[in-house]
Amino acid sequence: MSFEAAVHAKAIRLDTLALTMCGHAGSGHPTTALSLGHLTTCLMYHAMRWVPEDPGLATADRLVLSEGHAVPIIYAAFADLGAMIGPPDDLRPCTVEDLEHFRESDSPLDGHPNPREGFTFFDAATGSLGQGLSVAAGLGLAARGDELDQRIFCVIGDGESREGQIWEAIDFIIDHALSNVLPIFNCNGLGQAGGVSEQQSPERIAAKLEACGLQVHTIDGHDPKAIQDALDAFAAGPSQPMAIVARTVKGWGVPSMQGAGWHGKPAQGDKLDAALKELSATGVTLTGTMTASNLTINPPTTATRPEPVVQTAMGLKEAANQWDMGTLIQTSKLSTRKAFGLAMRALGHTDNRVWSLDADVQNSTFAEWFANDADLSSRFAECRIAEQNMISVAAGLAAAGKVPYCSTFSKFVTRAYDQIEMAMNSGANLKIVGSHSGISLAADGPSQMSLPDVAWFRSLGSAVGHSGGPACWTLHPSDAWSAFRLTQLMAEHDGMCYMRVHRPEVEFLYNENTEFTFGGMEVLLEGRDVLIVSAGYMVHECNLALDGLDKLGIDASLVDCYSLPFDEERLLDLANENGGNVVVVEDNYGGGLFSAVAEACVRGGDAFTVEPMHVTRIPKSARSADDILEQCGLDHKNIVSRVAAMLGITVRKNPPMVAK
Amino acid sequence: MSFEAAVHAKAIRLDTLALTMCGHAGSGHPTTALSLGHLTTCLMYHAMRWVPEDPGLATADRLVLSEGHAVPIIYAAFADLGAMIGPPDDLRPCTVEDLEHFRESDSPLDGHPNPREGFTFFDAATGSLGQGLSVAAGLGLAARGDELDQRIFCVIGDGESREGQIWEAIDFIIDHALSNVLPIFNCNGLGQAGGVSEQQSPERIAAKLEACGLQVHTIDGHDPKAIQDALDAFAAGPSQPMAIVARTVKGWGVPSMQGAGWHGKPAQGDKLDAALKELSATGVTLTGTMTASNLTINPPTTATRPEPVVQTAMGLKEAANQWDMGTLIQTSKLSTRKAFGLAMRALGHTDNRVWSLDADVQNSTFAEWFANDADLSSRFAECRIAEQNMISVAAGLAAAGKVPYCSTFSKFVTRAYDQIEMAMNSGANLKIVGSHSGISLAADGPSQMSLPDVAWFRSLGSAVGHSGGPACWTLHPSDAWSAFRLTQLMAEHDGMCYMRVHRPEVEFLYNENTEFTFGGMEVLLEGRDVLIVSAGYMVHECNLALDGLDKLGIDASLVDCYSLPFDEERLLDLANENGGNVVVVEDNYGGGLFSAVAEACVRGGDAFTVEPMHVTRIPKSARSADDILEQCGLDHKNIVSRVAAMLGITVRKNPPMVAK
């Protein structure tokens, strides 16, 4: 039996299983799966160097199924091959019987690719479209960094290629000359609601790819020879990054399920029987039986990746002195963003898993201190102004065992919230650092300010992640010592973290002896009358308010809640020690620290009075941090009056001015 | 004096003002502004048909400055022309003196374009990059809908064009043949952190644009004649959408401020004097004085847009009967997403300001009922799988007086959170409807589920918007009657709203006599022992739990909190009537309804016990809504046990099964 015939027969076998599996589930996307039967066969039974007994093998060629809804065709191959599924520590062969449980609550065969639910073949959860090629680029970057002969294949839908992120990924692939990544566009011409736009036709996609600088092979996606020739060209190592544009048929082999109206619709009962008949009829021209000689799955050339090297972390002073930045410390004043940059440089030298990614603002986030260090620059990736791609590239790096830190303005991190959540679902060990957080950047105005970010990341942290504990930690350091240490702590933790740093230079509040922990908080002043809870830049404004409160005879406590979630018991003790009076001061919209404190206070059934002070208007520009705080009613004078009012103490018209 | 000389002289005049203004502010992006001196002059003093005395005139040609940080060059033109600034009801001429207050807290000359802070010339707040061209496309769509001879100009940075959204907008412009929109790429070759990628070179950008199907004019952006010829070609009405790729110099005319390292850095003191000297030297070759004949600003051909027609809204039954959907109602069971689709169709017929936009899921959101109505289809825009572009296009439509509804899965709305926040900052009258919210869609798994969405939109609502009241309302209907009515209420409200609807068919809870309001809530059962607070799909699960609670002798109250924010006093009264015992049941991560209730409870200083029941694991697929609720510990049995435990009542191992 010829190679072509073998591929054809196998494709029909996989298509049959895909149709049946979706029929059982009563949902799924069989027609999309059928458009990939031949491509999947050529990839998984021949071109990809992998080990079905160990589908998570880190050195094997990888497949990122960006159009995640096509996953039944992959599950079909697994059942056909008896490849292993289940949790990494309890793998078992996938059987045809498993397919009957597709999409069930306890099945590892999830509705869309979901590596952490028992399918280690995949590196990333996909299904929210347009993200896979960036993940593939991250895997390709890591492979090159580890000098690994590894190929990364990525299957993208034609309709999906409307997502701008696909084109951010293409630019990134060219920028970084990632010829070990192969984008395969599955052009079946149909989206969910109807035909795809002419802008996503195979001709147009090919023209766009060529204009971007890729070498493009346009083929018939159901012609085994054409597919194999293109995959061979890729295997030969093209001079420039290449892509495959494959013309395919949605519902290939099953005329009764072709055309619009069949997206995400399984055939059941008689319709399924009819579909299976049509499909088998497609295969009758084939003769002979398939032999191993036709389709062979080869293992990767090596089974091991280089071992990571992690040494003892450096201290802030040690790091500053090592790179002649000692003066930074002597002034006892340093912005949290600079402390992050210094910590990144130190981390880079003690932990070679650490990568730094930035989006054209490395000179604002100070990721440049990592980027410009000759020993580290190979682990820095300039992602340009394309935040979505940056986050998904980092998810790919994380899947390859790296510890990527993505930095940009907190406001621009918003651009990639969907990508961040998908990375979280993938269990990616990803660190996100947003600079210029809150309002203290002032002059550039609201288009550069992050305001609902604490609420969103806190929400992620309310769920348990795949490695246990909060699915995401939100860290909000108030000074250089805490920012430096928290940057290190993120690398020591396996899981997603978001750290929020600020633009202004701020006084030191801590020193080398202060201990910081996930869930911890630091009490800066212990009083009896009222507990002021704050974090980040606002801790300094609260500090200023303390003098004013003291002048009014108010004995206030101040706690720096640099971690969300935090130790609720500890906070409630502090609140009780202060007569149950709490004021929460933040430089963001609601839903952040105030909500966290309120939630803690209502669980116990005790009576507390908690007053919020957060941004309650859409800010505009102001020349200085002081001006913007005044504009938003959050300066130290406002804090003094609010606390006084809460305690029923009248303040003179002009509350005592506090020297700054 | 020739046209060229006049443009050149004027550009130097504007550049001088831009340099000086940034020097005064001590911040801003003068070098970017200087790369646009000649282009701005040709646009604002000649090509654009507008009225400096009425810069917000809705029929005038529009300029969207996508690279918002270049705004000083626009402010310079305003001061030079004495064009009007300030709030719409209190306009005054802009003076050179105003420029000295650039970026001050009370200045209408904000750090980035900010129409709602006193600069009506702009339609959209920009500064978070990559969004402007989509806004321009929305303005172009509205102009065509109103049969208006209006041209929309959009200036995009080269580095900015790395954002995928720019290419989503380009595809949209071709799809909708928007030849009234002119993208102008400002290729000065420099980003913030350094030179732009070769992928953003003028050659590459031009090649990409041509591959996308645009007619491209590549010009010297400092050559008045070349600029004018290109703008004339656009004015002549090109056969296909066109674009200008302009080679420019960042810091044009000021060698001492050219090259990397000058992004966002103003020259001050001696450096400013030197820069101004260099700049004036550039102009010495010019002779003669400028006369009006050289540069003339023409008004638009018409001063009025068609008046909107808004009639009395239809009721649910009336609408259903009108389109032979009466059976939908007779079953007394209808999904909230279908009720939304029906409401959209009804709204479309009674309010011609209403537009519907969808992202390739109109057959899931039921926006198709609007799209397929021959009377409405011209006001439907299929945005394909590109959510960022959809939201910003809608912001453009809103700026033109339309009331756009954007629908897609709530999960995919996340893709556009940055665009949504910028639209909010623009004061856009935008309605966002997310379907398949929460976990009840079950089988497709977490890649399709919206989980932190309530926390994020609630955070936006904690700020006061430009039209007063919450900057964004979050609406979460539990049945068809509420979904239908809330869809209408959104159109009656000027401001941003987010409505969360679900996939499953659900029983009616209300009828034509039920009244729904922003901030309102509906009490479904009044008891004495415990208050169950819920919204959306979970109200039905709580309803099921009531029987189980009754069997345990628990007299529970159930309130449907379909609006965030809500009437806190009302909720506290209900809580007090139930012994201060509250359980909040949600199908999303934390930070949503529970936080809102907790916040209300801690303001007063009374003692309450509030228990959260929300999603606390990353969900996976399940075959049915019941299966996923069980997987997440949120089914009616869990609710019964949680409430019982809270009240110290022991439940039998198998709590009473409640028939469904």
Interface residues (C-beta under 8 A of the other chain):
Chain A: A25 G26 S27 G28 G68 H69 R103 E104 S105 S107 D110 G111 H112 N114 R116 E117 A125 T126 G127 S128 L129 G130 G159 E160 R162 E163 G164 Q165 I166 W167 E168 D171 I174 D175 G191 Q192 A193 V196 S197 E198 Q199 Q200 R204 A207 K208 E210 A211 C212 G213 D358 D360 V361 Q362 N363 S364 E368 E382 R384 I385 A386 Q388 N389 K411 F412 T414 R415 Y417 D418 E421 M422 M424 N425 A443 D444 G445 P446 S447 Q448 L451 P452 V454 A455 W456 R458 S459 L460 G461 S462 A463 V464 G465 H466 A471 G580 V582 N588 Y589 G590 G591 G592 F594 S595 V597 A598 E599 C601 V602 R603 G604 G605 D606 A607 F608 T609 V610 E611 P612 H614 V615 T616 R617 I618 K620 S621 A622 R623 D627 I628 E630 Q631
Chain B: A25 G26 S27 G28 G68 H69 R103 E104 S105 S107 D110 G111 H112 N114 R116 E117 A125 T126 G127 S128 L129 G130 G159 E160 R162 E163 G164 Q165 I166 W167 E168 D171 I174 D175 G191 Q192 A193 V196 S197 E198 Q199 Q200 R204 A207 K208 E210 A211 C212 G213 D358 D360 V361 Q362 N363 S364 E368 E382 R384 I385 A386 Q388 N389 K411 F412 T414 R415 Y417 D418 E421 M422 M424 N425 A443 D444 G445 P446 S447 Q448 L451 P452 V454 A455 W456 R458 S459 L460 G461 S462 A463 V464 G465 H466 A471 G580 V582 N588 Y589 G590 G591 G592 F594 S595 V597 A598 E599 C601 V602 R603 G604 G605 D606 A607 F608 T609 V610 E611 P612 H614 V615 T616 R617 I618 K620 S621 A622 R623 D627 I628 E630 Q631
